[in-house]
Structures are given as C-alpha cells and as structure tokens.
Amino acid sequence: MIRVYLCGAIDRASDSGIGWRTELTAKLTAKRSVITVLDPTQKASQTLADEARAALATGDTARARACMMKIRADDLRMLLDCDYVLAYIDPTASPCGSYFELAIAAVLHKPVYLVIAGGVRCCPMWLLTEALEVHDDFDDFDVLVG
C-alpha cells in the first residue's frame, strides 16, 4: 500500500483546503487502488480548528494553542506514516503549517512533489530545497499514480 500525505493550507484557504484534496483523492484512488490518501481535512480533530478560532477571537491564545498542538500532532502522525507528500502551496494563503510540514518531510527524506498556485514561477525560493519536483498543476502526477 502506498500512502500519500496531502499537504497544503487549511486555516486561511478559501475552502479550508478541501476542494483540491477531494479532487486529487478521487484521481489518485481511481488510478491505483493501492494508494491510501492521508488527508488532514478528513480527520476527527478538525472540529478543534473551530474551537481554536473561537478562542483566538476572544484573545484566549492558551486555549487556541492547546487546540493547535493537538491538530499538529495528528498532522505529523500522518506525515510520519506517509511514503511521499503531494503539496499544493498557495503562498497567498499563509500556509505556515505546510511550510513546517515540508521541512519535516525533507528532514525525514520523504519525497515531496509540489504544485504552486500561479505556477512554478510563483514558487517561494526556499521551497525549492524541500521538493523533489515542482509543478504548475496536478496533471503532471500521472507518473506517480501510474
């Protein structure tokens, strides 16, 4: 079984990062039944994000931090369990957690394949050190999914 982690902005993404993940999951699993998609938007702790937002809105940073620590632990568990990472990075969506996850993936020697919103010309230069490949869109990933 091949496990792929879908990395990308959730907190500041217009659709909470669900749209591209849903579309890509369907494409990946239709091509190869041996692929397991690890999608952080589908985990049970997603309700913690609402609690963190509410806490932050009232200035309760301690409570917001506690919620985010649980979310981060879940995300890192998926990252540790994956065989490779597919990431959609929109630099305008403030993908702070994604940048952290990509750095961790590089340290763990996980292959990272990036798609950059706006195309490769918009790729933050530092991310080039984290990725095996950088693409304009997900159409190029046929090689990965066979």
C-alpha positions in Angstrom: 0.0 0.0 0.0 1.3 3.4 -1.0 0.5 6.2 1.5 0.4 9.8 0.3 0.0 12.8 2.6 -1.8 15.8 1.1 -0.1 18.9 2.4 -1.4 22.4 2.0 -3.1 25.4 3.6 -6.3 24.8 5.6 -6.6 27.7 8.1 -6.5 30.5 5.6 -7.6 28.7 2.5 -10.9 29.9 0.9 -12.5 26.4 1.2 -10.4 25.1 4.1 -8.3 23.2 1.7 -11.0 20.7 1.0 -11.6 21.2 -2.8 -8.2 20.3 -4.3 -7.8 17.5 -1.8 -11.2 15.9 -2.7 -10.4 16.2 -6.4 -6.9 14.8 -6.1 -8.0 12.0 -3.9 -10.6 10.8 -6.4 -8.0 11.0 -9.2 -5.4 9.1 -7.1 -7.7 6.3 -5.9 -9.3 5.9 -9.3 -5.9 5.2 -10.9 -4.5 2.8 -8.3 -6.4 1.0 -5.6 -3.1 0.5 -3.7 -3.0 4.2 -2.7 -4.1 5.4 0.7 -4.6 9.1 0.9 -3.8 10.8 4.2 -5.9 13.9 4.2 -5.7 16.3 7.2 -9.1 17.8 6.3 -10.8 14.4 6.9 -9.6 13.8 10.5 -11.9 13.8 13.5 -9.9 16.6 15.2 -11.0 19.1 12.5 -13.6 20.4 15.0 -10.6 21.5 17.1 -9.9 24.2 14.4 -13.3 25.8 15.1 -12.5 25.8 18.8 -9.1 27.3 18.2 -10.6 30.1 16.0 -13.2 30.9 18.6 -10.5 31.0 21.4 -8.3 33.2 19.3 -11.2 35.6 18.5 -11.6 36.2 22.3 -7.9 36.5 22.8 -7.5 33.2 24.6 -4.2 32.2 23.0 -3.5 29.5 25.5 -6.7 27.6 24.6 -6.1 28.2 20.8 -2.5 26.9 21.2 -3.7 23.8 23.0 -6.1 23.0 20.2 -3.5 23.6 17.5 -1.0 21.4 19.3 -3.4 18.5 19.0 -4.1 19.3 15.3 -0.4 19.5 14.6 0.2 16.1 16.4 -2.4 14.5 14.1 -0.9 16.0 11.0 2.6 15.0 12.0 1.5 11.4 12.6 0.1 11.3 9.1 3.3 12.8 7.8 5.4 10.2 9.6 3.2 7.4 8.2 3.3 8.5 4.5 5.5 7.3 1.7 5.5 10.6 -0.1 4.0 14.1 0.1 1.9 15.9 -2.5 1.6 19.5 -1.6 -0.5 22.4 -3.0 1.1 25.6 -1.9 -0.7 29.0 -2.4 1.8 31.5 -1.0 -1.0 34.0 -0.5 -2.9 31.6 1.8 -0.4 31.9 4.6 0.5 28.2 4.6 2.5 28.3 7.8 1.9 24.7 8.9 2.5 23.5 5.4 6.0 25.1 5.3 6.7 23.4 8.6 5.5 20.0 7.3 7.5 20.3 4.2 10.7 21.0 6.2 10.0 18.0 8.4 9.3 15.8 5.3 12.7 16.9 3.9 14.5 16.0 7.1 12.7 12.6 7.1 13.8 12.1 3.4 10.2 11.8 2.2 9.8 12.6 -1.5 7.9 15.9 -1.8 6.1 16.9 -5.0 4.8 20.5 -5.1 2.2 22.2 -7.1 2.4 26.0 -6.8 -0.7 28.2 -7.2 0.1 30.6 -10.1 2.7 28.2 -11.5 6.3 27.4 -10.7 7.3 31.0 -11.3 5.5 31.9 -8.1 7.3 29.3 -6.0 8.9 30.7 -2.9 12.7 30.1 -3.5 13.2 28.3 -0.2 10.7 25.6 -1.1 12.9 24.5 -3.9 15.1 23.0 -1.2 12.2 20.9 0.2 10.9 19.5 -3.0 11.9 16.7 -5.4 9.8 18.3 -8.1 7.8 21.5 -8.6 4.8 21.6 -11.0 2.2 24.1 -12.3 -0.7 21.7 -11.7 -1.6 18.1 -10.7 -1.9 16.8 -14.2 1.8 16.0 -14.2 1.4 13.4 -11.4 0.4 10.6 -13.7 3.9 9.2 -13.3 3.3 8.8 -9.6 -0.1 7.2 -9.8 0.6 5.0 -12.9 
